[in-house]
Amino acid sequence: MLPFSHEQFVQVFALYNERIFPAQFGAYLLAALMVVALFTGANRVVGTGLGLMWLWTGIGYHWLHFTAVNKAAWAFGAIFVVQGLLFVHASVVSRRLRFGTGAGAAGLMGWAYIAYAAVVYPLLGMWTGGAYPGMPMFGVTPCPVTIFTFGLLLLAAPRPPLWLLPIPLVWSLIGGSAAFLLQVPQDWLLLASGVAVIPIALGRRTRRSPATG
């Protein structure tokens, strides 16, 4: 049983989206820059972009808004902030997080997840009865950020560091299971995404990309 109603959940999104506007457009611009960086070998741009999305969501959504209806959001925000810092460390400090443009089934799945998070996710939300501003938006809310992250991790070459995987997996289970109770069908994919994506990401053995970017 959740400590808040579906109506309260929608109200949080409505207030959040109104307060941060036009950051939603900024999230798409950042994502476009990250996609270009995949093709130019600018690994730090991709990893830092992911870090910014997780940090923004942890602080802006969880801590500053979702805590109004769910005190567990303090913990949720904390793990999102930690994950954001891990992405920045992996891409800028240790430079162990490198990306390619994808190959084989892993690459196809990676691009499918990216397209789903950025394009299909909001459209499906509106098609199933959601309406802006009372709906989760790409790049600034937890579930589409996590789906987008899984897509990019599938493009990591040769594979992402193991310590980048637990928090996205945990959130895929938390957010995905709550989606059924909260009637958010665009999040249903999230429940199975971690279980499906992480074994593929761990099993990849593609050639390491040059340490550029």
BAGURO-947577 format. One line per 5 residues: number of its first residue (from 1); for each residue z, x, y of N, C-alpha, C, O. Coordinates in pm, 1 decimal, always signed. Each point is the difference from the previous one (the first is absolute). Layout:
# residues N
NUM	Z X Y Z X Y Z X Y Z X Y; ... .
END
This chain:
# residues 213
1	+0.0 +83.6 -119.4 +0.0 -83.6 +119.4 +0.0 +87.9 +125.5 +85.0 +87.9 +14.3; -178.2 -111.1 +74.6 -9.9 +79.9 +121.2 +95.8 -51.9 +106.6 +27.9 -119.8 +5.2; +23.0 +209.5 +80.2 +96.1 -41.9 +103.4 -64.6 -63.0 +122.9 +66.5 -18.1 +102.1; -193.0 -14.9 -110.3 -70.1 -60.7 +113.3 -107.6 -92.6 -54.5 -39.6 +10.5 -116.1; -6.5 -100.1 +200.1 -101.3 -97.2 -41.3 -140.0 +51.6 +31.5 -17.8 +98.4 +71.9 .
6	-80.0 -167.4 -127.8 -139.0 +34.0 +30.4 -27.8 -17.8 +149.0 -72.9 +79.4 +59.4; +129.7 -181.6 +0.1 -20.2 -25.3 +142.6 +57.3 +113.6 +84.7 -62.3 +41.6 +97.7; +179.3 +8.3 -133.9 +58.6 +112.9 +73.1 -84.8 +125.5 -16.6 -16.2 +77.9 +93.9; -36.8 -59.4 -212.3 -86.3 +114.5 -29.0 -122.9 -2.1 +90.3 -37.1 +102.0 +58.0; -25.0 -217.6 -46.6 -118.5 -15.4 +85.0 +36.4 +21.9 +146.6 -76.6 +61.5 +74.2 .
11	+191.5 -110.7 -32.3 +43.0 +16.7 +138.8 +20.5 +146.6 +35.4 -29.9 +42.0 +111.8; +81.4 +36.8 -207.8 +16.8 +143.5 +24.0 -135.2 +65.1 +26.8 -13.7 +79.5 +92.9; -85.2 -113.0 -173.6 -133.5 +56.0 +21.2 -57.4 -43.4 +134.3 -60.2 +80.7 +70.9; +78.5 -207.2 -35.8 -53.7 -49.7 +126.2 +59.7 +74.8 +118.7 -72.3 +42.0 +90.3; +204.1 -25.8 -90.8 +66.0 +70.7 +109.6 -41.8 +147.0 +3.1 -27.8 +55.5 +106.3 .
16	+23.8 +5.5 -222.4 -37.4 +141.2 -11.2 -141.5 +23.5 +51.0 -22.4 +89.6 +81.4; -73.3 -169.1 -128.5 -139.2 +18.9 +40.6 -18.8 -21.9 +149.3 -78.2 +70.3 +64.1; +149.3 -167.3 -8.8 -11.8 -24.6 +143.5 +57.5 +115.0 +81.1 -55.0 +35.7 +104.2; +163.5 +22.0 -149.9 +65.3 +107.1 +74.4 -77.1 +131.6 -5.5 -0.5 +75.7 +97.0; -64.1 -48.4 -209.3 -66.4 +130.8 -13.4 -146.5 -2.2 +42.6 -62.1 +105.9 +9.6 .
21	+5.5 -223.4 +16.0 -141.0 -8.5 +38.5 -26.5 +91.2 +120.5 +78.7 -1.8 +94.7; -186.6 +81.5 -94.6 -114.7 +4.2 -91.5 +8.8 +112.4 -103.7 -103.3 +56.4 -36.1; +220.7 -22.3 -12.3 +14.4 +107.9 -97.7 -79.5 -25.8 -127.3 -37.1 +93.7 -70.7; +10.6 -222.6 +41.2 -78.7 -32.6 -119.7 -139.5 +62.6 +8.7 -53.2 +48.1 -100.1; -5.2 -48.9 +219.0 -130.4 +64.1 +17.4 +12.7 +151.1 -11.6 -88.8 +67.1 -52.7 .
26	+199.9 -14.4 +102.2 +23.7 +142.9 -12.8 +7.9 +43.8 -145.0 -44.7 +109.3 -34.8; +102.2 -195.7 -51.1 +9.8 +32.0 -142.5 -139.1 +11.0 -62.0 -23.6 +86.9 -84.0; -68.4 -174.1 +124.7 -136.4 +7.9 -52.6 -72.0 +124.8 +51.6 -75.9 +62.7 -73.9; +98.7 -27.3 +197.6 -60.8 +122.8 +53.1 +52.8 +122.5 -73.8 -75.8 +91.6 -32.0; +206.6 -90.6 +5.0 +57.8 +110.4 -75.3 -58.6 +6.7 -139.7 -33.4 +108.3 -48.1 .
31	+20.4 -223.3 -17.8 -56.9 -3.3 -134.5 -144.1 +49.3 +0.1 -40.9 +72.3 -90.9; -36.3 -110.7 +192.3 -139.0 +46.4 +9.0 -4.3 +151.8 +16.1 -83.9 +66.5 -60.7; +173.6 -11.7 +142.1 +7.9 +144.7 +17.2 +36.2 +68.6 -131.7 -52.9 +106.5 -31.9; +143.0 -168.0 -43.9 +39.9 +56.3 -128.4 -115.8 -0.8 -99.3 -17.1 +95.3 -76.1; -62.3 -202.0 +76.3 -114.3 -7.6 -90.4 -102.9 +107.9 +35.9 -54.7 +65.5 -88.7 .
36	+28.7 -47.2 +217.2 -90.9 +107.4 +42.1 +54.1 +135.1 -45.0 -75.4 +87.1 -43.5; +207.3 -70.8 +54.8 +62.7 +126.9 -38.6 -14.9 +28.5 -149.1 -2.7 +116.2 -40.4; -6.9 -219.5 -41.0 -22.2 +20.4 -142.9 -130.8 +74.2 -25.1 -9.8 +80.0 -93.1; -89.5 -106.6 +175.4 -131.6 +60.2 -18.9 -13.7 +135.9 +68.7 -95.4 +73.2 -26.5; +189.1 -39.0 +113.8 -7.7 +127.1 +71.9 +103.2 +101.0 -48.9 +3.7 +113.3 +48.0 .
41	+80.4 -154.1 -143.6 +100.2 +92.1 -52.4 +121.5 +17.7 +88.9 +76.4 +94.6 -19.0; -56.4 -184.2 +116.4 +115.3 +9.2 +89.9 +122.1 -62.9 -67.2 +42.1 -110.2 +35.2; +13.0 +181.6 -131.4 +108.8 -55.2 -80.6 +122.8 -36.7 +81.6 +66.8 -99.3 -28.9; -37.3 +178.3 +129.9 +118.4 -27.0 +80.5 -13.1 -130.9 +78.0 +99.5 -68.1 +24.5; -220.3 +33.7 +13.8 -21.5 -126.2 +71.5 +30.8 -118.3 -91.4 +65.2 -95.7 +41.6 .
46	-112.6 +102.5 -166.5 +22.5 -109.3 -95.0 +148.5 -12.4 -32.0 +56.8 -109.0 +6.6; +5.8 +221.8 -41.5 +140.9 -4.7 -36.7 +89.9 -40.5 +114.7 +94.3 -76.9 -18.7; -123.0 +128.5 +139.1 +80.6 -36.1 +115.8 -20.1 -146.9 +36.1 +94.5 -67.1 +41.6; -216.7 +17.0 -57.2 -25.2 -141.6 +25.3 +82.1 -88.4 -92.0 +57.7 -99.6 +43.6; -52.6 +136.2 -171.1 +85.3 -74.4 -92.7 +146.1 +6.7 +43.1 +71.2 -100.3 -2.5 .
51	-27.6 +219.8 +42.0 +137.6 +15.0 +44.4 +32.0 -89.9 +118.0 +106.6 -61.3 +3.7; -197.6 +52.5 +93.2 +22.2 -84.8 +116.3 +8.9 -147.1 -37.8 +82.2 -73.2 +55.1; -165.7 +29.3 -148.4 +5.0 -140.5 -42.9 +133.4 -33.3 -65.4 +57.6 -105.6 +26.1; -8.5 +195.4 -111.2 +127.5 -24.7 -67.5 +116.0 +7.2 +98.8 +92.4 -81.0 -8.9; -94.4 +174.2 +101.5 +105.9 +9.7 +99.6 +1.2 -122.2 +90.7 +106.0 -57.4 +25.0 .
56	-221.1 +17.5 +23.8 -9.6 -118.0 +87.2 +53.6 -123.3 -71.8 +78.4 -76.6 +56.0; -121.8 +58.3 -180.5 +42.2 -118.2 -75.0 +149.7 +1.0 -27.9 +66.5 -103.2 +10.0; -14.0 +219.7 -45.0 +142.7 +9.7 -26.5 +84.8 -31.6 +121.3 +98.2 -73.7 -8.7; -137.3 +130.5 +123.1 +78.5 -19.3 +121.8 -34.5 -131.8 +69.6 +87.3 -82.3 +27.5; -216.5 +64.3 +0.2 -41.7 -116.1 +78.8 +13.4 -132.5 -71.8 +48.2 -97.8 +57.3 .
61	-91.1 +94.2 -183.5 +7.8 -127.4 -73.1 +136.4 -19.4 -64.7 +70.9 -95.3 +32.0; -33.4 +185.9 -123.8 +123.4 -20.0 -75.9 +124.0 +1.7 +89.5 +75.5 -97.1 +2.9; -54.2 +206.1 +69.5 +124.7 +15.6 +75.3 +8.3 -90.9 +121.9 +104.8 -59.1 +26.1; -214.1 +47.4 +48.6 +6.3 -73.5 +125.9 -28.1 -149.1 -13.1 +26.5 -75.3 +93.8; -79.4 +30.6 -207.4 -34.0 -141.8 -12.6 +49.2 -64.0 -129.8 +64.6 -104.6 +4.2 .
66	-93.8 +165.1 -118.9 +32.4 -64.9 -127.3 +150.9 -5.2 -25.0 +47.3 -86.2 -74.1; +28.2 +177.4 +134.9 +146.3 -2.7 -16.1 +62.0 -126.8 +57.3 +114.1 -33.0 -32.4; -187.7 -38.2 +116.9 +52.4 -124.5 +57.7 +20.9 -107.8 -106.1 +83.3 -88.8 +17.5; -158.9 +96.3 -127.6 +13.1 -102.1 -104.7 +42.1 +58.3 -133.9 +37.9 -74.1 -90.7; -44.1 +207.0 +77.5 +33.2 +63.3 -128.0 +64.2 +136.2 +25.6 -67.3 +94.4 +41.3 .
71	+197.9 -85.0 -66.2 +71.0 +125.6 +25.5 -47.4 +113.0 -91.4 +20.4 +117.1 +31.9; -83.1 -150.0 -144.1 -54.5 +103.9 -87.5 -111.9 +76.7 +68.5 -38.6 +107.6 -45.5; -13.4 -162.0 +154.2 -107.1 +67.1 +72.3 +46.0 +131.4 +61.3 -82.7 +86.1 +29.8; +214.8 -68.9 -10.0 +48.0 +130.5 +45.5 -31.9 +106.9 -104.6 -42.8 +110.4 +33.5; +64.4 -144.9 -160.6 -32.4 +94.0 -108.1 -150.5 +13.9 -17.0 -50.7 +109.9 -22.3 .
76	-21.5 -222.9 +33.0 -145.8 +5.5 -11.8 -58.4 +91.9 +108.1 -85.9 +83.7 -27.5; +134.6 -101.3 +151.1 -48.6 +83.7 +109.0 +27.5 +147.1 -24.1 -81.9 +86.1 +32.2; +199.5 -58.2 -89.9 +36.9 +139.3 -26.4 -96.9 +65.9 -97.6 -41.6 +113.9 +21.1; +5.2 -185.3 -128.3 -90.3 +62.2 -96.5 -140.8 +13.2 +57.3 -73.0 +92.0 -37.0; +33.8 -182.7 +126.8 -130.7 +13.3 +63.7 -1.7 +120.7 +94.0 -99.0 +72.9 +6.0 .
81	+208.4 -52.0 +67.1 +7.6 +116.8 +87.6 -3.1 +128.3 -82.1 -69.3 +95.4 +35.6; +143.9 -93.2 -144.7 -1.2 +117.7 -87.7 -140.3 +26.6 -51.9 -45.3 +114.4 -0.6; -24.1 -219.8 -43.1 -135.4 +17.9 -52.5 -94.4 +50.2 +107.9 -85.7 +84.1 -26.8; +100.6 -134.7 +148.0 -83.4 +47.7 +109.2 +20.0 +147.9 +25.4 -96.7 +73.5 +20.1; +222.2 -28.8 -21.0 +29.4 +141.5 +20.2 -53.3 +85.0 -115.3 -45.3 +112.5 +20.8 .
86	+51.0 -167.3 -142.8 -53.5 +72.3 -115.5 -151.1 +20.5 +13.5 -51.8 +106.5 -33.6; -17.9 -208.1 +82.4 -144.5 +14.8 +18.4 -31.1 +106.5 +105.1 -91.0 +80.8 -18.4; +166.0 -80.6 +127.8 -22.8 +100.1 +103.9 +29.5 +139.6 -54.8 -75.1 +94.1 +25.6; +183.2 -80.9 -99.8 +34.4 +130.6 -58.0 -108.2 +46.0 -97.5 -41.0 +116.0 +2.4; -5.1 -207.3 -88.2 -97.9 +37.5 -102.3 -134.9 +37.6 +58.6 -73.2 +80.1 -58.1 .
91	+40.0 -137.3 +172.9 -132.2 +25.6 +57.4 +0.3 +107.1 +108.3 -99.9 +69.6 +18.4; +211.0 -55.7 +53.6 +4.6 +93.4 +112.7 +79.5 +126.2 -32.8 -42.7 +110.3 +34.4; +157.8 -124.9 -100.3 +88.5 +113.4 -24.4 -39.9 +73.8 -128.4 -41.6 +115.8 +4.7; +54.6 -183.4 -118.6 -32.6 +65.9 -127.1 -149.6 -0.9 -28.6 -48.5 +82.1 -77.9; -24.1 -172.7 +139.2 -144.8 -13.1 -16.9 -39.4 -15.8 -147.2 -104.1 +48.9 -43.9 .
96	+189.7 -118.3 -30.4 -27.7 -25.1 -141.7 -77.2 -129.3 -22.1 -48.3 -25.6 -110.3; +36.4 -55.4 +214.1 -71.1 -126.7 -13.0 -140.8 +16.9 +53.1 -21.4 +12.8 +120.5; -75.6 -12.9 -213.1 -139.4 +17.1 +36.3 -80.1 -118.0 -52.3 +37.9 -63.8 -98.2; -148.5 +35.7 +164.6 -78.8 -117.7 -33.6 -145.7 +35.5 -21.5 -49.8 +100.4 +50.9; -18.1 -185.9 -128.2 -143.3 +7.1 -17.0 -59.1 -135.6 +33.8 +65.5 -83.7 +62.1 .
101	-187.8 +62.8 -102.7 -64.4 -129.4 +24.9 -4.5 -85.0 -125.6 -52.3 -111.4 +2.8; +106.5 +162.3 -113.7 +10.6 -80.8 -121.1 -111.1 +26.0 -98.6 -114.0 +29.1 +36.4; +151.0 -40.7 -163.0 -97.5 +15.6 -107.5 +44.6 -83.2 -118.4 +119.7 -12.2 -26.3; -214.8 -44.9 -45.1 +30.7 -75.0 -120.2 +78.4 -127.2 +27.1 -4.1 -55.0 +110.0; +75.8 +8.8 -212.4 +74.4 -125.8 +9.0 +111.2 +9.2 +103.3 +25.4 -96.4 +72.2 .
106	+41.5 +211.5 -64.2 +109.3 +15.6 +96.5 -53.0 -13.2 +142.8 +61.9 -65.0 +84.2; -176.6 +127.1 -57.9 -57.9 -8.9 +133.0 -41.6 -142.0 +35.3 +24.3 -46.4 +111.4; -86.5 -21.9 -205.2 -41.1 -137.9 +24.4 +120.9 -88.9 +27.3 -2.2 -82.9 +91.0; +107.3 +100.7 -170.3 +120.3 -79.2 +20.8 +63.7 +33.2 +134.2 +49.2 -88.9 +69.5; -50.0 +216.8 -33.0 +56.5 +39.7 +128.5 -69.5 -68.4 +116.3 +65.9 -55.1 +88.2 .
111	-198.2 +58.0 -87.2 -73.3 -65.1 +108.6 +16.3 -151.4 -4.0 +1.1 -65.0 +104.6; +11.6 +8.5 -224.0 +22.1 -144.3 -11.1 +133.3 -39.4 +61.8 +8.9 -101.5 +69.1; +95.2 +181.4 -93.5 +130.3 -28.6 +58.1 -2.5 +14.9 +152.0 +61.3 -79.5 +71.2; -131.2 +180.0 -21.8 -11.5 +19.0 +144.4 -69.0 -120.1 +63.8 +46.6 -52.4 +101.1; -158.2 +8.9 -160.8 -72.7 -114.8 +53.3 +83.0 -127.8 -9.1 -2.3 -83.5 +90.5 .
116	+75.1 +69.5 -200.5 +83.9 -119.8 -15.7 +107.1 -4.8 +109.1 +19.2 -103.4 +64.0; +50.1 +215.0 -43.1 +109.0 +1.8 +97.4 -49.0 -26.5 +141.7 +64.6 -73.0 +75.2; -178.1 +131.7 -37.9 -47.2 -7.9 +137.9 -82.0 -124.9 +30.0 +4.7 -52.1 +111.4; -80.3 +3.4 -210.8 -94.4 -109.0 +26.6 +35.2 -127.2 -77.4 +17.3 -106.5 +59.1; -6.9 +118.3 -190.5 +21.6 -118.8 -82.5 +138.5 -58.7 +23.2 +15.4 -122.1 +3.9 .
121	+84.6 +206.6 +11.4 +138.6 -45.4 +13.7 +18.1 -102.8 +112.0 +49.7 -109.4 -26.7; -88.4 +140.5 +152.3 +17.9 -100.6 +105.3 -87.9 -123.2 -18.6 +41.6 -111.4 +31.9; -163.1 +131.0 -83.3 -88.9 -114.6 -21.9 +55.9 -92.8 -107.0 -4.9 -122.1 +14.6; +58.0 +179.7 -122.2 +60.1 -80.5 -105.7 +123.2 -73.0 +51.8 +25.6 -114.5 -37.1; +50.0 +181.4 +122.8 +116.4 -64.7 +58.9 -37.8 -123.3 +79.4 +66.7 -103.0 -10.0 .
126	-173.1 +112.1 +89.0 -44.1 -116.0 +78.3 -62.2 -106.8 -88.5 +19.1 -119.3 +23.7; -93.3 +161.4 -125.7 -66.4 -95.0 -89.5 +100.6 -82.9 -79.9 -27.3 -114.8 -34.9; +142.9 +173.0 +6.3 +102.0 -68.8 -79.1 +104.0 -70.4 +87.1 +105.7 -39.7 -48.9; -135.4 +24.7 +176.8 +86.7 -81.1 +85.8 +78.9 +73.9 +104.6 +66.9 -62.9 +82.0; -72.4 +194.7 -82.0 +71.5 +75.8 +101.5 -72.6 -5.2 +132.7 -119.6 -28.7 +5.5 .
131	+191.9 +56.4 +101.1 -60.3 -0.3 +132.6 +69.8 +103.1 +87.6 +122.4 +12.5 -1.4; -201.8 +59.9 +76.5 +56.8 +95.8 +94.1 +70.6 -76.6 +112.4 -53.2 -100.6 +46.9; +172.1 +145.3 -2.1 +64.2 +128.4 -28.3 +100.2 -3.1 -116.2 +63.1 +101.6 -28.8; -47.8 -215.5 -37.6 +102.5 -10.9 -103.1 -43.6 +48.1 -136.5 +20.3 -69.4 -99.7; -79.9 +187.4 +93.5 -46.1 +54.0 -127.0 +3.5 +152.2 +5.8 -11.7 +57.3 +108.4 .
136	+27.7 +9.7 -222.7 -0.2 +147.1 -0.7 -138.1 +54.2 +34.9 -102.3 -53.4 -42.9; +101.7 +160.1 +121.2 -124.3 +59.8 +45.8 -12.6 +143.3 -51.0 +99.8 +67.8 -24.5; -222.9 -23.6 +9.3 -29.0 +133.1 -52.4 +56.9 +110.1 +88.6 -7.1 -7.1 +122.7; +64.0 +109.5 -187.1 +41.2 +121.1 +68.9 +134.1 -4.0 +68.2 +53.1 +104.2 +38.4; +4.1 -225.0 -22.2 +126.3 -12.3 +73.0 +104.7 -79.8 -76.3 +109.4 -23.6 +51.4 .
141	-141.1 -18.0 -172.7 +96.1 -73.3 -82.8 +1.7 +60.8 -140.7 -98.0 +61.7 -41.7; +207.9 -78.6 -30.9 +23.8 +80.1 -120.6 -102.8 -12.7 -111.5 -46.0 +101.5 -52.4; +9.0 -223.0 +14.8 -82.9 -15.2 -119.4 -142.7 +51.8 +16.5 -47.0 +73.5 -86.9; -24.6 -108.7 +195.3 -133.0 +59.5 +13.8 +4.5 +150.6 +20.3 -92.0 +70.3 -41.8; +197.4 -19.2 +105.2 +14.0 +145.3 +13.4 +13.3 +64.5 -137.5 -57.7 +105.8 -24.9 .
146	+133.2 -169.0 -64.1 +19.1 +55.8 -133.9 -129.2 -4.3 -80.7 -32.0 +96.2 -69.9; -41.6 -204.4 +78.1 -127.8 -9.9 -71.0 -97.9 +105.2 +52.2 -68.1 +66.5 -78.1; +61.6 -52.4 +209.4 -85.8 +101.5 +62.2 +40.4 +140.0 -47.0 -85.2 +84.8 -26.3; +215.7 -62.2 +16.3 +51.4 +128.9 -46.2 -43.6 +29.5 -142.3 -43.1 +111.4 -29.8; +53.7 -210.1 -58.5 -44.3 +19.7 -137.8 -148.0 +36.7 -4.7 -40.9 +84.9 -79.1 .
151	-38.7 -148.9 +163.9 -141.9 +32.9 +3.4 -24.3 +144.7 +37.1 -81.2 +68.1 -62.7; +151.5 -20.9 +164.6 -18.3 +138.7 +42.4 +54.9 +98.4 -102.8 -58.0 +106.6 -20.5; +169.2 -141.1 -44.5 +55.0 +90.5 -101.1 -94.5 +16.1 -118.6 +0.5 +103.4 -66.8; -81.3 -205.8 +40.9 -100.0 +12.3 -106.0 -113.8 +94.1 +39.5 -75.2 +46.7 -85.5; +63.1 -19.6 +214.7 -101.9 +93.8 +47.8 +56.1 +139.7 +20.2 -73.3 +91.3 +38.3 .
156	+203.1 -73.4 -63.8 +60.2 +132.6 +13.1 -60.0 +94.1 -103.1 -29.0 -40.4 -112.6; +10.5 +166.3 +151.5 -63.3 +97.5 -89.4 +85.6 +126.7 -7.6 +25.9 +62.7 +102.6; +18.3 -24.3 -222.9 -33.9 -63.2 -127.3 +84.2 -122.9 -31.2 -47.2 -91.2 -67.8; +171.1 +87.0 +116.0 +83.6 -117.7 -11.6 +115.4 +15.8 +97.8 +30.7 +112.3 +39.9; +34.5 -221.7 +0.1 +108.0 +10.9 +98.0 +124.4 +63.0 -61.1 +22.3 -12.1 -120.5 .
161	+59.6 +79.5 +202.3 +128.3 +49.8 -50.3 +84.2 -114.3 -57.0 -0.8 -110.7 +53.9; +72.2 +136.9 -160.8 +76.4 -104.5 -67.8 +102.2 -66.8 +90.8 +26.0 -119.6 -13.2; +32.3 +196.2 +105.7 +106.3 -55.2 +83.3 -51.1 -95.7 +107.2 +80.2 -56.8 +74.1; -210.7 +37.8 -64.1 -54.1 -99.9 +92.2 -14.2 -138.2 -64.3 -30.4 -96.8 +69.8; +51.6 +85.8 -200.4 -31.2 -123.0 -71.5 +114.0 -100.8 -17.1 -27.8 -119.9 +0.9 .
166	+154.4 +160.8 -16.3 +104.6 -97.2 -33.0 +18.2 -112.5 +101.8 +12.3 -115.9 -39.6; -10.3 +146.4 +168.9 +25.8 -104.7 +99.6 -113.1 -102.7 +5.5 +29.3 -119.6 -0.1; -157.6 +159.6 +4.8 -105.1 -102.3 -6.8 +8.7 -84.8 -127.1 -25.0 -120.4 +4.3; +60.2 +182.1 -116.9 +14.1 -76.6 -124.1 +113.7 -100.9 +11.3 -15.5 -115.8 -38.8; +129.0 +159.0 +91.3 +113.5 -90.2 +16.7 -37.2 -117.0 +91.5 +33.3 -114.9 -28.8 .
171	-102.2 +144.6 +138.6 -35.5 -109.6 +90.2 -104.1 -93.0 -62.3 +0.5 -119.9 +27.9; -88.6 +172.6 -110.5 -97.3 -87.7 -65.7 +70.9 -103.2 -86.8 -47.0 -113.0 -13.0; +159.7 +151.0 -46.5 +76.4 -92.1 -83.3 +81.2 -97.2 +85.4 +7.5 -118.9 -30.8; +53.6 +169.9 +138.7 +80.8 -86.2 +87.3 -88.5 -98.1 +75.7 +19.4 -121.4 -6.7; -117.2 +176.1 +78.9 -86.6 -85.1 +80.8 -89.3 -89.7 -82.7 -24.9 -114.8 +36.7 .
176	-23.9 +167.2 -149.2 -88.5 -79.7 -83.8 +71.4 -117.3 -65.5 -55.1 -109.8 -7.0; +177.0 +131.8 -41.0 +73.9 -109.1 -63.5 +42.8 -104.5 +102.6 -1.9 -119.7 -28.7; +41.0 +164.9 +149.3 +38.9 -94.6 +104.7 -117.7 -84.6 +46.2 +19.0 -111.2 +49.4; -141.1 +163.2 -65.2 -118.2 -73.4 +45.5 -14.3 -134.8 -69.6 -47.7 -96.1 +60.3; +88.3 +88.4 -185.9 -9.4 -126.0 -72.2 +99.5 -101.3 +54.4 -31.6 -118.4 +10.9 .
181	+150.5 +163.6 +23.0 +102.1 -89.7 +53.4 -31.7 -42.8 +143.0 +35.7 -110.1 +41.9; -102.4 +197.4 +32.0 -26.5 -26.1 +141.6 -138.7 -57.0 +26.0 -37.4 -22.2 +115.2; -39.1 -1.6 -221.2 -133.3 -59.8 +12.4 -91.8 +86.0 +88.0 -58.6 -47.7 +97.2; +48.2 +174.7 -134.2 -89.5 +92.4 +70.0 -99.9 +52.4 -103.4 +17.6 +110.1 -52.1; -122.0 -187.2 +21.9 -91.4 +37.1 -109.1 -73.4 +131.1 +21.3 -38.4 +64.8 -97.4 .
186	+17.7 -23.6 +222.6 -69.1 +127.1 +21.3 +83.6 +118.5 -45.8 -52.1 +110.5 -15.0; +182.8 -132.5 -7.5 +87.6 +106.0 -48.8 +12.6 +3.1 -152.1 +63.8 +90.0 -54.6; -122.8 -185.6 -13.5 +16.1 -4.2 -146.1 -54.9 +126.1 -66.0 +55.0 +47.9 -99.1; -162.8 +5.0 +154.0 -58.4 +122.7 -54.6 +99.8 +115.2 +2.4 -4.1 +88.7 -85.2; +93.2 -91.0 +183.2 +94.8 +109.7 +16.1 +90.2 +15.4 -121.4 +36.2 +112.0 -36.0 .
191	+0.4 -221.6 -27.2 +93.9 +4.9 -112.2 -52.2 +87.6 -113.0 +76.6 +74.1 -61.6; -205.5 -82.1 +34.3 -58.0 +77.8 -109.5 -60.5 +132.3 +46.8 -35.3 +84.9 -81.9; +23.3 -67.6 +213.0 -74.0 +116.2 +49.7 +65.4 +132.0 -36.4 -68.1 +92.5 -44.3; +200.0 -82.0 +62.4 +66.9 +125.5 -32.4 -8.0 +32.9 -147.1 -25.0 +114.4 -38.0; +46.4 -215.6 -45.2 -5.6 +20.1 -144.8 -139.0 +44.8 -42.8 -14.2 +80.7 -91.9 .
196	-89.2 -133.4 +159.0 -137.5 +34.9 -36.0 -44.6 +132.3 +61.6 -69.2 +78.9 -64.4; +108.9 -55.1 +188.7 -52.6 +113.7 +74.5 +68.3 +130.9 -36.9 -67.4 +101.3 -18.3; +198.3 -101.6 +7.3 +73.0 +126.7 -17.1 -39.9 +73.4 -127.6 -18.9 +121.4 +6.4; +4.8 -186.9 -122.5 -45.3 +76.3 -117.4 -137.9 +62.0 +19.9 -26.5 +109.5 -49.6; -61.7 -178.8 +121.9 -133.3 +54.2 +25.3 +9.6 +119.8 +93.6 -65.1 +102.3 -21.6 .
201	+147.7 -116.0 +127.1 +16.0 +110.2 +94.8 +59.7 +122.5 -67.5 -41.7 +112.6 +27.2; +138.6 -133.6 -114.8 +63.5 +111.6 -68.6 -92.0 +65.6 -101.4 +11.4 +119.6 -26.5; -102.1 -196.9 -29.8 -85.7 +53.2 -104.7 -125.3 +66.5 +49.8 -76.0 +55.6 -79.3; +52.1 -59.7 +210.8 -123.3 +57.2 +53.0 +3.2 +151.4 -7.5 +104.1 +62.7 +20.1; -218.8 -5.6 -49.1 -12.1 +146.1 -8.5 -128.4 +43.5 +69.6 -83.1 +69.6 -58.3 .
206	+68.1 -111.4 +183.5 -119.8 +37.4 +74.5 +19.8 +133.3 +66.7 +113.4 +46.6 +11.6; -219.8 +16.2 +32.5 +7.0 +132.0 +60.9 +73.5 -6.3 +131.9 -20.4 -93.0 +78.0; +105.3 +190.4 -51.8 +76.9 +6.2 +122.4 -91.7 +23.6 +119.4 -89.9 +84.1 -3.3; +115.6 -161.5 +109.3 -78.8 +15.9 +121.5 +49.4 +119.8 +79.4 +114.7 +41.2 -17.4; -197.4 +15.8 +103.9 +44.3 +110.1 +84.3 +111.8 -45.5 +91.4 +5.2 -117.1 +37.6 .
211	+83.2 +206.4 -1.7 +114.1 -33.3 +85.8 -44.5 +1.2 +145.6 +34.1 +89.7 +77.2; -111.3 -191.7 -42.4 -48.3 -12.2 +136.1 +74.7 -110.0 +70.2 +82.2 -69.0 -60.3; -110.8 +52.2 +188.4 +57.0 -107.7 +76.8 +137.2 +25.3 +45.3 +59.6 -84.6 +66.6 .
END
